Amino acid sequence: MEESLHIGDSLLKFVQDTGIAHLAGNWGYLLMIAIGCFLLYLAIVKKFEPLLLLPIAFGMIISNLPLGGLFTPELFADGHIHWQEFANGAGLLDFLYLGVKLGIYPCLIFVGVGAMTDFGPLLANPKSLLLGAAAQLGIFATYLGAIALGFLPNEAASIGIIGGADGPTAIFLTSKLAPHLLGPIAVAAYSYMALVPVIQPPIMKALTTKKERNIEMKQLRTVSRTERIIFPIAVTIIVSLLLHDAAPLISCLMLGNLMRESGVVERLSKTVQNELMNIVTIFLGLSVGATATAGNFLNVSTLKILLMGVVAFSLGTAGGVLLAKFMNLFSKEKINPLIGSAGVSAVPMAARVSQVVGQEANPGNFLLMHAMGPNVAGVIGSAVAAGILLSILG
């Protein structure tokens, strides 16, 4: 009899010590796991930014499994790294998250992005730099709107950067200014990047006439190899001297581009485009997803962030289109305003959307290369915007 009671007590203790028992008493864990599964569905079935959405979603699931010990939010409480607590036991994702917290992963991602980016269209048509700058309107307008909604300035800046449609930059700035918002901001940034073909066309069509969408642009001039090599060096020096807080992102972006354009380190260029990007993407996605714990994610602020993210992205799209229309008032060679929407830095998806919408109005219109100018300018613009916000609030 005593033996059977002992076995019963052991079984009961075993059940109580499992994560299942803890799940039963915490609906937040269950909801976060469900959200993670939904994001996996979007990544796998709908193919919405799968390279990052898949690891983010999986990181979200495993960090919300009770007793797993993979991620310990207390080690990063109050926005600081509590190094002394690591000796008491830290999980795998705690160590991986250090790459986000210390700003390592976004910079490494930018090296790969630079190596995959062709700044030729921007150099061939420097005016497109203005369109990329105008598309950052969403960042600063949303920053002010978020403050009006009650967010602190550092939180508002992290929300506003969603409007740049640049995931690594959003993660870099948020990890510095508002690490407690990293989960919802990362999910919002990459989700809206994936929804570029859905969000942008209605805005583009609403702000332009059919005559404007019909505008055909001349073929871009050929950019010399010398120009391509000088550009990343010059941008690094100028931006770093003027805005040192943007130096980490800009210098890494331009290093990757110099590897591409110099033609003398092809092996390194291929490595940062492939192996380095793939490894860092896995680590970045898992560790960012891990921050989306029930306590950090399930609140009214998250809903506000998601809504403000749409506003930021929409305003960025509108800003580029409206500036292109304004430039046409003073220019002999007209710009098709549709390329202005590509000023958000979702490369090359936003440029492709400009091409698709343009061809709907005029099947003989080829805007892709013209749209790539403001598109790659937007990558620089979002990094500079992050540097401005960091210099003011950091």
C-alpha positions as CSV (number, residue, x, y, z in Angstrom):
1,M,0.0,0.0,0.0
2,E,2.8,2.4,1.0
3,E,4.7,1.5,-2.1
4,S,1.7,2.3,-4.4
5,L,1.3,5.7,-2.6
6,H,5.0,6.4,-3.1
7,I,4.6,5.7,-6.8
8,G,1.5,7.8,-7.0
9,D,3.3,10.7,-5.3
10,S,6.3,10.3,-7.7
11,L,4.0,10.4,-10.7
12,L,2.2,13.5,-9.3
13,K,5.5,15.2,-8.7
14,F,6.7,14.3,-12.2
15,V,3.5,15.8,-13.7
16,Q,3.8,18.9,-11.6
17,D,7.4,19.4,-12.7
18,T,6.7,19.3,-16.4
19,G,6.1,22.3,-18.6
20,I,2.6,21.0,-19.3
21,A,1.5,21.7,-15.8
22,H,2.8,25.3,-16.0
23,L,1.1,25.8,-19.4
24,A,-2.2,24.8,-17.9
25,G,-2.0,27.7,-15.4
26,N,-0.7,30.4,-17.8
27,W,-2.8,31.4,-20.8
28,G,-0.1,33.9,-21.8
29,Y,2.3,31.1,-22.7
30,L,-0.3,29.3,-24.8
31,L,-1.3,32.5,-26.7
32,M,2.4,33.3,-27.5
33,I,3.0,29.8,-28.7
34,A,-0.1,30.1,-30.9
35,I,1.1,33.4,-32.3
36,G,4.5,31.8,-33.0
37,C,2.8,29.0,-34.9
38,F,0.8,31.6,-36.9
39,L,4.0,33.4,-37.9
40,L,5.5,30.0,-38.9
41,Y,2.4,29.6,-41.1
42,L,3.0,33.0,-42.7
43,A,6.7,32.2,-43.3
44,I,6.2,28.6,-44.6
45,V,2.9,28.7,-46.4
46,K,2.6,32.3,-47.4
47,K,6.4,32.9,-47.8
48,F,6.3,36.2,-45.9
49,E,10.0,37.1,-45.3
50,P,10.7,33.4,-44.4
51,L,14.4,33.8,-43.9
52,L,13.9,35.9,-40.8
53,L,10.2,35.3,-39.9
54,L,10.7,31.6,-39.5
55,P,13.6,31.8,-36.9
56,I,11.9,34.7,-35.1
57,A,8.7,32.6,-34.8
58,F,10.5,29.5,-33.6
59,G,12.5,31.6,-31.1
60,M,9.2,33.0,-29.9
61,I,7.8,29.5,-29.4
62,I,10.8,28.0,-27.5
63,S,11.2,31.0,-25.2
64,N,7.6,30.6,-24.1
65,L,7.9,26.9,-23.3
66,P,7.9,26.9,-19.4
67,L,11.0,25.5,-17.7
68,G,13.0,25.3,-20.9
69,G,15.6,27.7,-19.5
70,L,16.6,28.8,-23.0
71,F,16.0,32.5,-22.4
72,T,16.2,34.5,-19.2
73,P,14.7,38.0,-19.5
74,E,16.0,38.9,-16.0
75,L,19.6,38.9,-17.3
76,F,18.7,41.9,-19.5
77,A,16.3,43.7,-17.1
78,D,16.1,47.5,-17.2
79,G,17.9,47.5,-20.5
80,H,21.2,46.5,-19.1
81,I,23.2,43.3,-19.3
82,H,23.6,41.8,-15.8
83,W,26.9,40.0,-16.5
84,Q,27.2,38.8,-12.9
85,E,24.0,36.8,-13.2
86,F,25.4,34.8,-16.2
87,A,27.5,32.8,-13.8
88,N,24.4,31.6,-12.0
89,G,23.1,29.9,-15.2
90,A,22.2,31.3,-18.6
91,G,20.4,29.6,-21.5
92,L,21.5,29.2,-25.1
93,L,19.4,32.1,-26.3
94,D,20.8,34.3,-23.6
95,F,24.2,34.0,-25.1
96,L,22.9,34.4,-28.6
97,Y,21.0,37.5,-27.6
98,L,24.2,39.2,-26.6
99,G,24.9,39.6,-30.4
100,V,21.7,41.7,-30.6
101,K,22.2,43.6,-27.4
102,L,25.8,44.6,-28.3
103,G,24.8,45.6,-31.8
104,I,26.8,42.9,-33.5
105,Y,24.2,41.0,-35.6
106,P,22.6,44.1,-37.4
107,C,26.1,45.3,-38.4
108,L,27.1,42.0,-39.8
109,I,23.8,41.8,-41.7
110,F,24.6,45.2,-43.2
111,V,28.0,43.9,-44.4
112,G,26.1,41.2,-46.4
113,V,23.4,43.7,-47.5
114,G,26.2,46.0,-48.8
115,A,27.8,43.2,-50.8
116,M,24.4,42.4,-52.4
117,T,23.5,46.1,-53.2
118,D,24.1,47.8,-56.5
119,F,24.4,51.6,-55.9
120,G,24.7,52.1,-59.7
121,P,21.1,53.4,-60.2
122,L,21.6,55.9,-57.4
123,L,24.9,57.1,-58.8
124,A,23.4,57.4,-62.3
125,N,20.5,59.5,-61.0
126,P,21.6,61.3,-57.8
127,K,18.2,63.0,-57.5
128,S,16.8,59.7,-56.3
129,L,18.7,60.2,-53.1
130,L,16.2,62.9,-52.2
131,L,13.3,60.4,-52.8
132,G,15.0,58.0,-50.4
133,A,15.3,60.8,-47.8
134,A,11.7,61.8,-48.3
135,A,10.5,58.3,-47.6
136,Q,12.0,58.6,-44.1
137,L,9.1,61.0,-43.3
138,G,7.2,58.1,-41.8
139,I,9.9,57.6,-39.2
140,F,9.9,61.1,-37.8
141,A,6.1,61.7,-38.2
142,T,5.4,58.4,-36.3
143,Y,8.0,59.3,-33.7
144,L,5.9,62.4,-32.9
145,G,2.7,60.5,-33.1
146,A,3.9,57.8,-30.7
147,I,4.9,60.5,-28.1
148,A,1.4,61.9,-28.4
149,L,0.0,58.5,-27.6
150,G,2.0,58.3,-24.4
151,F,5.1,56.5,-25.4
152,L,8.5,57.7,-24.0
153,P,10.8,59.4,-26.5
154,N,13.1,56.4,-26.7
155,E,10.2,54.0,-27.3
156,A,8.7,56.4,-29.8
157,A,11.9,56.4,-31.8
158,S,12.0,52.6,-31.9
159,I,8.4,52.5,-33.1
160,G,9.0,55.2,-35.7
161,I,12.0,53.3,-37.2
162,I,9.6,50.7,-38.5
163,G,8.7,53.2,-41.2
164,G,12.1,52.7,-42.7
165,A,11.1,49.1,-43.6
166,D,14.6,48.0,-42.6
167,G,14.6,45.1,-40.2
168,P,18.3,45.2,-39.1
169,T,18.2,49.0,-38.5
170,A,15.0,48.6,-36.4
171,I,16.6,45.9,-34.3
172,F,19.8,47.9,-33.9
173,L,18.0,51.1,-32.7
174,T,15.5,49.3,-30.5
175,S,18.2,47.2,-28.8
176,K,19.9,50.5,-27.8
177,L,16.9,52.6,-26.9
178,A,14.0,50.3,-25.9
179,P,15.1,46.6,-25.6
180,H,11.8,45.7,-23.9
181,L,10.0,46.4,-27.1
182,L,12.3,44.4,-29.3
183,G,10.0,41.5,-29.9
184,P,6.9,43.4,-31.1
185,I,8.9,45.9,-33.1
186,A,10.9,43.1,-34.9
187,V,7.8,41.2,-35.7
188,A,6.1,44.4,-37.0
189,A,9.1,45.5,-39.1
190,Y,9.5,42.2,-40.9
191,S,5.8,41.5,-41.2
192,Y,5.2,44.9,-42.9
193,M,8.3,44.4,-45.1
194,A,6.7,41.2,-46.3
195,L,3.4,43.0,-46.9
196,V,5.0,45.7,-49.2
197,P,3.1,44.4,-52.3
198,V,-0.2,44.7,-50.3
199,I,0.3,48.0,-48.4
200,Q,2.0,50.2,-51.0
201,P,-0.1,49.9,-54.3
202,P,-3.3,51.5,-52.9
203,I,-1.3,54.4,-51.5
204,M,0.6,54.9,-54.7
205,K,-2.5,54.9,-56.8
206,A,-4.4,57.2,-54.5
207,L,-1.7,59.8,-54.7
208,T,-1.0,59.7,-58.4
209,T,-3.0,60.2,-61.6
210,K,-3.0,57.8,-64.5
211,K,-1.1,60.3,-66.5
212,E,1.6,60.5,-63.9
213,R,1.8,56.7,-63.7
214,N,2.2,56.6,-67.5
215,I,5.4,58.8,-67.4
216,E,8.3,57.0,-69.1
217,M,11.8,57.7,-67.9
218,K,15.0,57.7,-70.0
219,Q,17.5,54.9,-69.7
220,L,20.1,55.5,-66.9
221,R,23.6,56.3,-67.8
222,T,26.4,53.8,-67.3
223,V,28.3,54.3,-64.1
224,S,32.0,53.8,-64.1
225,R,33.9,51.4,-61.9
226,T,35.8,54.3,-60.4
227,E,32.6,56.0,-59.3
228,R,31.4,52.7,-57.8
229,I,34.6,52.3,-55.8
230,I,34.8,55.9,-54.6
231,F,31.2,56.0,-53.5
232,P,31.3,53.6,-50.5
233,I,34.6,55.2,-49.2
234,A,33.2,58.7,-49.5
235,V,29.9,57.9,-47.9
236,T,31.6,56.2,-44.9
237,I,33.9,59.1,-44.3
238,I,31.2,61.8,-44.7
239,V,28.4,60.1,-42.7
240,S,30.8,59.0,-39.9
241,L,32.2,62.5,-39.5
242,L,28.8,64.2,-39.5
243,L,26.8,61.5,-37.6
244,H,29.0,59.2,-35.6
245,D,26.1,57.2,-34.2
246,A,25.3,56.0,-37.7
247,A,28.9,54.9,-38.3
248,P,28.5,51.3,-37.3
249,L,25.7,50.6,-39.7
250,I,26.9,52.8,-42.6
251,S,30.5,51.6,-42.4
252,C,29.5,47.9,-42.4
253,L,27.1,48.6,-45.3
254,M,29.8,50.3,-47.3
255,L,32.5,47.7,-46.5
256,G,30.3,45.1,-48.0
257,N,29.7,47.2,-51.1
258,L,33.4,48.0,-51.5
259,M,34.1,44.2,-51.4
260,R,31.5,43.9,-54.2
261,E,32.7,46.8,-56.4
262,S,36.5,46.5,-56.0
263,G,36.5,43.1,-57.7
264,V,39.7,42.0,-55.8
265,V,38.1,40.1,-52.9
266,E,35.4,38.1,-54.7
267,R,35.8,35.2,-52.2
268,L,35.1,37.5,-49.3
269,S,32.2,39.1,-51.1
270,K,30.6,35.7,-51.7
271,T,31.2,34.7,-48.1
272,V,29.5,37.7,-46.6
273,Q,26.6,37.4,-49.1
274,N,26.0,33.7,-48.3
275,E,27.6,31.9,-45.3
276,L,28.0,35.0,-43.0
277,M,24.5,36.3,-43.8
278,N,22.9,32.9,-43.3
279,I,24.6,32.2,-40.0
280,V,23.9,35.6,-38.6
281,T,20.3,35.5,-39.8
282,I,19.7,32.3,-37.8
283,F,21.2,33.8,-34.6
284,L,19.4,37.1,-35.1
285,G,16.0,35.6,-35.7
286,L,16.1,33.1,-32.8
287,S,17.4,35.6,-30.3
288,V,15.0,38.4,-31.3
289,G,12.0,36.0,-31.3
290,A,13.0,34.9,-27.8
291,T,12.4,38.4,-26.5
292,A,8.7,38.1,-27.4
293,T,7.8,36.6,-24.1
294,A,4.2,36.7,-22.8
295,G,5.1,39.4,-20.3
296,N,6.7,41.7,-22.9
297,F,4.3,41.0,-25.8
298,L,0.8,40.6,-24.5
299,N,-0.2,44.2,-23.6
300,V,-1.9,47.2,-25.1
301,S,1.4,48.7,-26.1
302,T,2.0,45.9,-28.5
303,L,-1.3,46.6,-30.3
304,K,-0.4,50.3,-30.5
305,I,3.1,49.4,-31.9
306,L,1.5,47.2,-34.6
307,L,-0.9,50.0,-35.6
308,M,1.7,52.7,-35.5
309,G,4.0,50.5,-37.6
310,V,1.4,50.5,-40.4
311,V,1.1,54.3,-40.1
312,A,4.9,54.7,-40.3
313,F,5.3,52.5,-43.3
314,S,2.3,54.2,-45.1
315,L,3.7,57.7,-44.4
316,G,7.1,56.7,-45.7
317,T,5.6,55.4,-48.9
318,A,3.5,58.6,-49.3
319,G,6.5,60.8,-48.6
320,G,8.5,59.5,-51.5
321,V,5.6,59.7,-53.9
322,L,4.7,63.3,-52.9
323,L,8.3,64.5,-53.2
324,A,8.5,63.1,-56.7
325,K,5.4,64.9,-57.7
326,F,6.8,68.1,-56.2
327,M,10.1,67.7,-58.0
328,N,8.2,67.4,-61.3
329,L,6.9,71.0,-60.9
330,F,10.5,72.3,-61.5
331,S,12.0,69.6,-63.6
332,K,12.1,69.4,-67.4
333,E,12.7,65.6,-67.4
334,K,9.7,64.3,-65.5
335,I,10.0,61.6,-62.8
336,N,7.4,58.9,-62.6
337,P,6.1,59.4,-59.0
338,L,5.7,55.7,-58.5
339,I,9.5,55.3,-58.0
340,G,9.3,57.5,-54.9
341,S,7.5,54.8,-53.0
342,A,10.6,52.6,-53.3
343,G,12.4,55.1,-51.0
344,V,11.5,52.8,-48.1
345,S,14.4,50.4,-47.8
346,A,12.7,47.1,-48.5
347,V,15.2,46.1,-51.2
348,P,14.4,45.1,-53.9
349,M,10.7,44.4,-53.1
350,A,9.6,48.0,-53.1
351,A,11.3,48.7,-56.4
352,R,9.5,45.7,-57.9
353,V,6.2,47.1,-56.7
354,S,6.9,50.3,-58.5
355,Q,7.6,48.3,-61.6
356,V,4.4,46.3,-61.3
357,V,2.1,49.3,-60.6
358,G,3.8,51.2,-63.5
359,Q,3.2,48.5,-66.0
360,E,-0.4,48.2,-65.0
361,A,-0.8,51.8,-66.3
362,N,1.6,51.4,-69.2
363,P,2.8,47.9,-70.2
364,G,5.7,49.5,-72.0
365,N,7.0,51.3,-68.9
366,F,10.1,49.8,-67.3
367,L,10.7,51.5,-63.9
368,L,12.6,48.8,-62.0
369,M,16.1,50.2,-62.4
370,H,14.9,53.8,-61.8
371,A,13.1,52.6,-58.7
372,M,16.3,50.9,-57.4
373,G,17.9,54.4,-57.0
374,P,15.6,55.6,-54.2
375,N,15.3,52.0,-52.9
376,V,19.0,51.7,-52.1
377,A,19.0,55.4,-51.0
378,G,16.4,54.3,-48.5
379,V,18.9,51.8,-46.9
380,I,21.3,54.7,-46.3
381,G,18.4,57.0,-45.2
382,S,17.1,54.6,-42.6
383,A,20.5,54.1,-41.1
384,V,21.1,57.8,-41.0
385,A,17.7,58.4,-39.4
386,A,18.6,55.8,-36.8
387,G,21.8,57.6,-36.1
388,I,20.0,60.9,-35.7
389,L,17.6,59.4,-33.2
390,L,20.3,57.6,-31.4
391,S,22.4,60.8,-31.1
392,I,19.5,62.7,-29.7
393,L,18.1,60.0,-27.3
394,G,20.9,57.5,-26.8
